[in-house]
Amino acid sequence: MSFLDLEHLEKTFGDTRVVKDFNLNVAKGEFISLLGPSGCGKTTVLRMVAGFETPTSGAIRVDGKEITRLRANQRNVGMVFQSYALFPNLTVAQNVGFGLKVAGVPSRDRAARVQEMLDLIGLPDLGNRYPWQLSGGQQQRVALARALAPKPQMLLLDEPLSALDAKVRVSLRNQIREIQQQLGITTIFVTHDQEEAMAISDRIVVMHQGIADQIASPQEIYNSPATEFVASFVGTLNRLPAEVTDPAAGRVRVGDTEIALERNLPAGRVTLAARPEAFRLAPMGIPATVTGVEFLGALVSVAADVSGTPITFVVFNGADEPVPEIGANIHLQVAPSRLMVQKAA
């Protein structure tokens, strides 16, 4: 049984439908990421769950209770914003305990809960500092502690890491996931960063133009995208034009190379799509010419030309085979199961 149900949510601003027939069922304790480009409606969905926006139509239920028309302060949810939104005139401890004070929690109980939260986020001795005395990562952890202090039913995070540098982002996203799993709290996380969503989510909702294009695990989103938008938006995708030579046998020709896909195909021209890691160097296969080499640490990204079409593939740095040099003529193979068939561009 799901804990959070979003049923046929719609949101219109003026003549613009920002969210269109959005449906989502979230299990208790699940970590869901809303992923998509700017303007796709992901933050609007989050704000409707939080109570900051009222749906034009549709319903929101938490644990079987409809909360669609309840005000934000009537919903037992914790919210973490991109901008931290800490009170500059209050200490860290006072910020964390603000919601508890508003709720009328006695000072002794409030102090104990604040210390518990500071221990949880790894800042046990910084309660007397002010926000301006903290780093960006520390401020966001304080914002997280403030959201969790009143023991909300759900945790909502609106791009909480986008203002931080890369190293701090990775560290903090892992900490958020650890805390979420430790508390078992149902969490909705909004981001436009696909790597972020892939790293910490139980499931991802890929949004596009106000709709959910696909709702699935990170592995399924990446390996089996449901739409061309999902395939293009999540990860890097190579596209090779191909001619179907035998639709029933699933045979196609890429340049002068024929590939058996072992599935039924439409007649005519198609586009074969594959992730960079699907290709491997081989003695025979699809001919290509190396046009660029980029070292990425453990991996090396290689750019190549296949019959006039640019692609990229990856090889391991330090593997037995040397990295191909620019200008080298090579051959590539790809497993038929790793090739996605799309309409011809």
N, C-alpha and C positions, 0 to 999 in steps of 0.2 A: 504493500500500500504506500502510495506517495505521501510525502509530508507537505510539499508545496505544489499547488496546482494552478497553472495559468491557462485559462480557457478562452480561446478566441479573442485575445486582447487586441484592441485597436486603439490607436491614438492619432488624432487629427489636430493639426495646428493650422487654423484658417482653412485653406483648400488643399493642404498638403497632408497626405496620409503617411505619417512617419513610421508607424508600426501597423502591420497588416495581418490579421488573423493569426496571431502568435499563440502557439500552444506548447506547454512544457510541463512535465511532471518530474519532480525532484524528490528522491528518497531522503529519508532522515539521515543526516550525517554525510550527505554527498557533497562533493566539491564540483560545482559547475562553472565553466567559464563561458561568457558571452564574448565571442571573437568576431571582429569584422572591421572594415575601414571606417574612417570618420563619416558620420552622417547615415550610418546603416540602421540606427535605431536601438543599439544595444544599451546605451545609457538611459534612454527613455524607458525601456523595459525595467531597468533597475530602479529608476525613480518611481515608477508605478508600484513596484513591489514595496518600496520604502514608504510610499504615501505622499511623496512630494509632487506627483502628478496623478490626476484622476483619469482612468481609462475612458475613452469615448464610448467604448462598448467592451463587453467581456467580463470575466470574473477572476478574482484572485482568492484562493482558499489556502489557509495554513492549518494543518492538522484537522481538516474537515470543516473549519469555521471560515465563513466568507468574511473577508476584510476589505473588499473592493472600495467601499466608501468611507472607511475609517481614516481619521487624520493620522499623520505620521507619529504623533506622540501617543496614539492609542494602539500602536502596533509594537510588539515586543521584538524589535529588530535593532541590531547595531550597525552603524554606517561608518565606513572609513573613506575619506575623500582624497582626491589627488593632491589637494593643496594643504593637507594636514589639518587645517582649520582649528589649530590649538589657540587657546586664549593667551595672548602674550603677557597679560598682567597676572596670570596665575602660575604657580609652580607646577612642576611635573605631577606631583602628588595631587595637587588641587585639580589639575586638568583631568587626571584619571578618575578622581572621585566626584567629578561634577555631576554626572548623571545620578549617582547614588545620593548626593545631597539633595538634588531636586526631588528625588523619590522619597525623601524623608528618612533615609537609613540613618540610624544613630551613629554618632561620631566614632565611637569605639569600633563598631562593626565596619564602618566605612574605612577606617584606617587599616584594619586587618585585611579587607578586600583589596584596597589599593596596594598594600605591600605584596599581597599574593599575585596581583597583576604585574607589578614591577619585577618580581622574581620570574614570572612566566616569560616576560619579554627580554630578560637578561640585563635589566638596568636596576638592580636592587638598591643601589646606593645613590641614585640620582634624583630622588624624590624632591629635594629642596632646590634643585636648579630650575631655571626658567627656560622656556623653549628656545630663546635666542642663544642660549649657552650650549645647545645640542647640535649635532650634525643633522643633515637631512634624513639619514637613515634612522637615527635615534628618535627624531621627531615623529617619523611615521610609525615607529614601534609604540611610541606613547599614544598616538592616535588609535592604534589597534587596541592597546590596553584599555583606553577610555571606552571604546565601543564594546569590549567584552565584559567590562566591570559589572554592568547591571544584569549579567547572565541572560542575554537575549536568546530568543528561539532561533534566530537566523543572523548570519553575518553577511553584510553586503559591502563589497569593495569596488569603488569606482576608479579604475586606473591608478591604484595607490602607489605604483612604482615608477610612473613615467617621468617624474621630476628628478630621479636619482641616477647616478652614474652606473655604468654597466656592472662593475664588480659588486657594488652595494645592492643592485637590483637582484642579482643572482642569489646573494646571501640572504636577503630579506624575503624573497619569494619562497625560498626553502624553509625559512623560519615560519612564515605564515602557514605553509602546508603542514609543518610539524605541529604547530599549535592547534590548527584545525583538526588534525587527526587525534591529538591528545584530548581535546575537549569533545570531539564528536559532533561539532556544531555544523548544521547545514549552511553552506556557503555559496554565494553567487559572486563571481569575480568578473569584472568587465575589463577587457584589454584589447588593444589593437596589435599586440605583440604575439605573433604565432608561437614563437619559441617559449614564451612565458606560459601560454595556455597549454601547450603540449607537455611541459615539464611537470605541472602540478595538478592537472585536472583529472577527475574521474571521467567526466564527459565534457565535450565541447559543443556549444551551439554556434555554428558559423552563420552569421547574419549578413544579408545582402539586400539592400533597398527595402528594409522594413520587414523582411520575412526570414524565417529560419530555413536556410538552404539544406542544412544537415545537422542532426543531433546524434552524436556517436562518441565512442571512446577516441582518445588521441590516435591510437594505432589505426583504427578504422578510417578516421578522417584523413589521415596521411596516405594510407595504403589503398583505400577504396573510396575515393571521393565520389559523392553522389551526383554532383553537377560539375560542369566545366568551371564555374566560378570557384567552387571549393578547391578543385584541382589546381587552379591558377593562384589562388590567394594563399593557400597553405603550402609552404615549401617551394622549391624551385622545380619547374617542369620544363622538360624539353619536348618540342613538337617536331615531328618529322612527317612531311607529306608522303603519302604512299598510294599505290594503285592496287586495288583488289584484283587479283588474277584468277582466283577460284573461290567464289563466295561460299560454296558448300563446304569446302575443305579448309576455309579460313586462311588462304594463302595470299600474301601481299608482296609487293615489290617496292623496296626503298632504293632509289637509284637503280643500280643493276643487280642488287642483292635481293633474293627472294626469302621470305620468312614465313614459316607455318605457325599460325596462331592457335590452331586447333579449336576453333569456334566458328559459328556461322557469322558471316559478315555481309553487309549490304554491297551491292555491286557499285562499281565506280571508284571515285577517289575518297580517301579517308585521311585522317590525321592520327598518327601514332604518338602517344604521349608517354613519357617515362621520366622517373626521378633520376637525378645524376648518379646515385649509387646503384642503379639498376644495370648500368653498363660496366663491362670489364674488358680489359685488353685481351686479345686472343690472336693466335696465328692466322685465323681465317674469320671472315664475318663481314660486317659493314665497313667499307673503306672510309677513312677519314684522314684529315690533315690537321695537325696540332697548330693552333693559332695563338695560344697563350697558356701560361702556367702561373698559378698563384699559390704560394705556400701559406697554409692556414694552421701550422703547427702539426698536429697528428695527421691531418689530411692535406692533400694537395688537390686543388681544383684545376682541372685541365679544360681549356676551351678548345673546341675542334670544329672543323667544317665538314659537313656530310652532304655532298652533292649540292653545295650552295646554301645549306641550312646550318646556322650556328647552333651548337649544343655545348653543354658542359657535363663533365663526369668527374668522379673523384677516385683517387688512388691513395693508399696509405703511404705516409712518409716513412721511409726506412724499410719498406718491404723488400723482398728479394729482387723483384723486378725494378730496374731503374725508372725514374720518372721520365716520360717521353719529352724530348726537346721540341722547341718551337720549330715548325717546318717539317717535322717528321711525319712520314706516311704510316698510318697504323690501321689496325682492324679492331672493330668492337663487336662484342656479342651481348645480347640481352635475352633473358629468359622470357618466353612468350607470356607467362603469367604476370610479368612485371610491366607489360605494355597495356596501356589503356587506349581504346579505340574511340575517337571523337569524330564529329562531322568535319568534313574538309573545310579549311579556313577559306 
